[in-house]
Amino acid sequence: MPFFPTTATAPFCPSEVKGSIAIDARASRLTKLRRFFGPGLLVAIGYMDPGNWATDIQAGSQFGYSLLWVVAFSSLAAIFLQMLAARLGLVAGKDLAQASYDRYGPFGRVVQWVTAEVSIVACDIAEVLGCALAFKLLLGVPVAWGIVLTALDTMIVLGLQGKGFRQIEAIVLGLIGTMAFCFVAQVTMMPPDWHAVFNGLVPGDPGHDRKDAIVLALGIVGATIMPHNLYLHSSVVQTRRVVGGARGTIRDTLALVRVDTCVSLFVAMLVNAAILILAGAAFHATGRTDVADIEQAYRLITPIVGGAAALLFGIALLASGQSSTLTGTIAGQVIMDGFLHMKIPCYQRRLITRGLALIPALIGVLWLGDGSVGRLLVWSQVLLSLQLPFAMWPLIRSVSDRAAMGEHAIGRGMQVAAWALFAVITGTNLLLITGVAG
C-alpha cells in the first residue's frame, strides 16, 4: 500500500506484540510494577465511553446520588471479570478468542466470533455518536456531519500502530488523564453535598419512580461491563514477558496484574462516579430532574456552572469517544486472529469496523434527528449487554479448567462467585432489554 506508512499497513496481531515488553524478575517490586503497568489502562478506557455517560447523567439528574452504589458494584464486578481474563492470558498463554477456538467446535466458534464482532461494532457506534456529539457541542456542526468527521480518526490508528505498545498505552493514559482532569475540575466548580454523596454508596430506596430507578440501575450495569474488554485484556496482558525468573514468576506476575487492573479500573470508577455526581449537583439539586441525554446536559451546564465547565465537558466527551479508536481496533484484531486465524492490516480492520458503525449511526440520526443520539446510545449498550454472556461463559470455563491452568485455575469459591455474577448479569441484562423495549 504506497499511500500508507509501513507501520500502518503492518498487521497488529497478538503474535506480533506477545512478550514485547521485558520485565526483569530480579528488579525491585516498584520497577516491575512500573514496567508492567499499562494493560489495565487499555481496558479501563472502555468503561468510560459515551454509553456510560448517557446512563450516569440520567441517573444523577433524576435520582441524585442514590444510584452511586450501582456504579461501585458494577466497577467491582468488572474488576473481578477482568482479572479472570488477565489470568487466562498469563497462565494459559492464550487470549479468550484462542481459548474458545480450542474449546468449541465449528458452530460454537462461529457463534462466539459473530457475537464478539457485534460487540465491537456496538462499542464503535457509541464512540461514533459520542465523537459526533462532541463535534457538535464544540464546533457547532450538525451530528450527521460530526459522524462523517469521525471517519477521519482512522488516520490516528495509521499514525500510531506499529510505533510500539508502550506508546499506545501512553496515548490512552493521556486520554484517561484528560477525562479525569475535566471532571475533577467540573465537580470542583459545582461542589456537591458530600454527605449525600457518601450516603449514595449505600443501597437504599430511591424514594420515587422505583421502576425508572431499576431500569437505570440495570442500564449502568449493562453499560459498564463490556464483552470485548475480556478478549482485549486476555491478549494485551501477554505483551509483558518476565525474564530471569524462577518458580514463583507466574504468581508474582498475577500480583502485578491485580495492582494494574484495580488501579486502572478504580480510576474509571471515579470518572463514572464524577459524571453521576456532577449531574446530581448541577441538575437534581436545582430541580432539573428531567435531563435525559448528553446534549441537554451540556446545554444546561453552561448557565449553571459557567462556560469553562461546559467546554471541559465537551473536551472530555471527545476524549471518551476517541479512546476506543485504539482499543477497539486492537480488540478486533485479537478476535479475528483468535477465531479465524486471519491477520489483516490494521487500517483495513479499522475501516471495516468504522464502516459498519457509521452506517446505522448515520441512518439513525438522519431518520430520527439529532435528538435521537441519546436513544441510539442506549440501544448500543443493549447490544453490548446481549453479547456479554457469550464472553463470560467461555471465560469462566477456561479459567476453571485445571488441564489448561494447572495450579492457577480458580478455586471453588471463585467459581461460585463467577457463576453467580454470570447469573446476575444475564438476568439484569434481560430486565434491561425488557425495560428499554417497554
Beta strands, then each sheet from edge to edge (+ up, - down):
strand 1: 21-24
strand 2: 240-243
sheet 1: 1+ 2+
end
